[in-house]
Amino acid sequence: MHVEKIGHWDGVKKLLAGNLGAKLAAALRQANIRNALLLVREIKRGIRSQAPGGQQFVKLAQSTIDAKGSSKALIDTGFLMASITQKIMPDHAYVGLLRTAMNKNGDSLAMIGAIMEYGATIKHPSGATIIIPPRPFLHPVMEKYRPQVIENYREAIRSVLGK
């Protein structure tokens, strides 16, 4: 039996011999950084525009507008927006609110962010029930930019493979 190689085997040998793993890891790390910075920027932009990922926030109740003096959701002291960040790990990136982030009253911004993202029903000590509708600011942005994030990873892989 005669076996014949078909294809560009010299190119494959060259790729495998050229420290492909380290080059790929470095390219993917750069894509992680690029994606994390993109998402942080767009989440903050979405809060400022009151429509993260193109999804308009539910309007604030008039009582909330009166109490805070503004009709802008998620913008009050600036602590929440300032706490939206990224943390680059060796093989992935975290985008959102760090669990250690606190506002000036010592409240967890991650907890406040979760309430804003998903909504909540809170029983006030006075007996009143406060209903906070969801105002998602993370997931709509991540969904909108998912194709760009995927493309950034594809470009990183292509750059290493020379395609």
N, C-alpha and C positions, 0 to 999 in steps of 0.2 A: 504494500500500500504506500502510495506517495502522498505526502501532505504538503500543501503549499500555503504559505502565508499570503494573505490578501490585506491590503491596507497600508497605512503609513506607520509601520512598526518602528522605524528609526526615530520618528517623532515621539512615539509612546515611550520608548526607552529613554529618550532625552528628558521627557517630562518626569518620569519616575526617578531618574538619577539626579534630577535638579532640585532636590529638597522640596518637592511638591507640597508636602504636608505643612511645612512651616510657612510657605508662601500663601497657601490657601487660608491658613489660620489668620495670617496678617491681613489678607484681603477681606475676610469675613469680619474681622474686628473693625476695620475701617467702615465697612457697611453698617455694622452695629452702631458705631458712633454717628454716622450720617443719618441713619434712621431715627435714632433717639433724639438728636438735635432737631430734625424735621418735626417729629411728633410734639416735642415740648413747645416749639415755636408755634405750631398750629393750634395746640390746645389753648395756649395763652391768647392767641389771635381770636379764637372762637369765643372765649369768654368776653373779651373786649367788644366783639361785634354782637354778642348775645345770641350767636347761632353757631355753636361748635359743629364742625363737619357739615354745615349747612342746615342743621336742625335748630329752629328758633326755640329759645327757652319759653316755658310757660310763664306768663306775666305774673309778677309779684302781686300779692293781695294789697289792697289799698292801705290796710293797717300796717303792713310791713313797710310800704313806701313812706308812710307818715312817720313811722318810728325811726327809720334809717335816713330819711331825707333824700332818697334816690330810688329810681325805678330800675336800676341795673342789678340783675341777679348775680350772685357770687362775687360782686365787687363791693367791698365795704371798707375794710381797713387795708386791703392789699396783701394781707398775710397769706391767703389761700393762693393767689396767683404767684406770689413770690416763692411759694413752696413747691410749685410744680417743677419737677426736675427729672434728671436722668442719672442713672448709675450704671456705668459700663462694667460688666463682668468679663472674665476671659472668653466665655462662649455665648453670652447673651447680654441684653441690656434691659434695665428696669426703667419704666417711664411712669410717672405719677407723683403721688405724694408720699414722702418718706414717713414711716410710722413715728419717727422721732420729732417730726415737725409740730410745733405748738404755736398757738396764737398768743396775743399779749395776756390773755386770761388763763393761760395754761391748758387750754382745750386742745385735744388732738386734732390737727388739721386732716389727718387721714380719716378720722371718724366723721368729721364735718363733711369732707369730700364724699364719703360713702353715702351719707344722708342726702347730699345734693344729687349724687349720681342716680340713686335708686328711690329717693323719697322716703318719708317716714310719717308715722302717726305717733304723736307724743302726748302723753297725759301730763298736763301741767299741774304743779302742786295746788293751784287754786281750784282744780277740778275741771278746767277747760281742756278740750281736746284740740291739739294743734295738728293740722294736716299739712305736711310739706310735700308738694308734688315733686316727682322726679325732674331734675334739670340736668340730664346727662351732659358731661363736658369732656369725658375721656373716650368712652366707647364710640360715639359718632365720628370723632376725629380719627381714631384708629381704623374704623371701618372704611372711611373715605380714602385714607392714604394706604390701605392694605396693598393695592396694586403697585404703588410706588415703592413700598418697602420690599415687596417681592422682587421687583425689577432691580432694586439696588443690590440685592443678594445675587441675582443672576449676573449682573454686570461684574460683580466681584469675582465670581467663579469663572466667567469668560475671560477676565483679565489675566487670570493665572493660567488658564488653559490655552490662551492665545487665540481665542475664537472671536 
